[in-house]
Each structure stands twice: as C-alpha cells, then as structure tokens.
C-alpha cells in the first residue's frame, strides 16, 4: 500500500502515504485526485482536522491551498491534543475538469 484516504461527506477523515513515498510527489497526486473526486461529488468546501503540533502536516495542506478556519477542538483520547480545522476554499482547484 502506498497511500490511503478516507472521507465522510465533506470531511477528510484520514489521508497519508507510506514514509518511503514522501518527497516523491505521490501525496500531491493523491491529494489532487481526492479533491477532484470530492468536487465531482458536489463538495464545494472540503475540510479536515490537523494536529496543531503537526507542522509538517499543516505545511502540506497549506501548500496545496487549504486554510486554517480558526476553529479548534481537542482529540478524544489522551493527551487530548489540539486539532485545527482546515478547509479548501471553493475557488481552489488545482485540477480543473
């Protein structure tokens, strides 16, 4: 397995690629395919949560046009880490149909 994504309605629940694929462009290609599928399904503004302390993850989403909404929550399991909500504005489309 090289990567995975899981969504529920307009929320991206999980997204990742294998460590040995980091830097290969696979994550960006998977992201673009995921966004294209969401847009095709009628999702105008997909969103997700990222751990506040995950600088690498936050930088990835921001590089691809996602923006922090200012909403934050806490994880459901100890240590109840802070989660930030990110959303992709409707006008951001790196892969127009």
C-alpha positions in Angstrom: 0.0 0.0 0.0 1.4 3.4 -1.0 -1.3 5.7 0.4 -4.9 6.0 1.7 -7.7 8.5 2.2 -11.0 8.2 4.0 -13.8 10.8 3.7 -17.2 11.2 5.2 -19.5 13.7 3.3 -17.3 16.8 3.1 -14.8 15.9 5.8 -11.4 14.3 5.0 -11.0 11.9 7.9 -7.7 10.3 7.1 -5.0 10.9 4.5 -1.5 9.6 4.2 1.2 8.0 2.1 3.9 5.5 3.0 7.1 7.0 4.5 9.2 5.7 1.7 7.0 7.7 -0.8 7.5 11.0 1.0 9.0 13.5 -1.4 8.1 11.5 -4.5 5.0 13.6 -5.5 2.6 10.8 -4.6 1.0 12.8 -1.8 0.3 15.8 -4.1 -1.1 13.5 -6.8 -3.3 11.6 -4.3 -4.5 15.0 -2.9 -5.4 16.3 -6.3 -7.3 13.0 -7.1 -9.1 13.2 -3.8 -10.1 16.8 -4.3 -11.3 16.0 -7.9 -13.5 13.2 -6.5 -14.9 15.4 -3.8 -15.7 18.2 -6.3 -17.3 15.7 -8.7 -19.5 14.5 -5.8 -20.6 18.1 -5.3 -18.5 19.0 -2.3 -17.8 22.7 -2.6 -15.7 23.2 0.6 -14.0 20.0 1.9 -12.5 20.2 5.4 -10.3 18.3 7.8 -8.6 18.5 11.2 -4.8 18.5 11.7 -3.0 18.3 15.0 -1.8 21.8 15.9 1.7 20.3 16.7 2.0 18.6 13.3 4.0 21.4 11.5 4.8 19.1 8.5 1.2 18.1 8.0 0.0 21.7 8.3 2.6 22.9 5.8 1.5 20.2 3.4 -2.2 21.3 3.5 -1.3 25.0 3.4 1.0 24.5 0.4 -2.0 23.0 -1.5 -4.3 25.9 -0.7 -6.1 24.7 2.4 -6.5 27.4 5.1 -7.0 27.2 8.9 -10.5 28.3 9.7 -9.7 29.3 13.3 -11.8 26.5 14.7 -10.0 24.3 17.1 -11.0 21.2 19.1 -9.3 18.6 21.2 -8.7 14.9 20.4 -10.9 12.4 22.0 -8.1 10.3 23.6 -5.3 11.3 25.9 -3.4 13.5 25.8 -6.4 15.3 24.1 -4.1 17.2 21.7 -5.3 20.3 20.0 -6.8 19.9 16.5 -7.1 22.7 14.0 -9.8 22.8 11.3 -8.6 23.4 7.7 -10.9 24.0 4.7 -10.3 24.2 1.0 -12.0 27.3 -0.5 -14.3 26.5 -3.4 -12.2 28.6 -5.8 -9.1 26.4 -5.2 -8.9 23.8 -7.9 -5.5 22.5 -8.9 -7.0 20.0 -11.3 -9.8 21.7 -13.3 -12.0 19.2 -15.2 
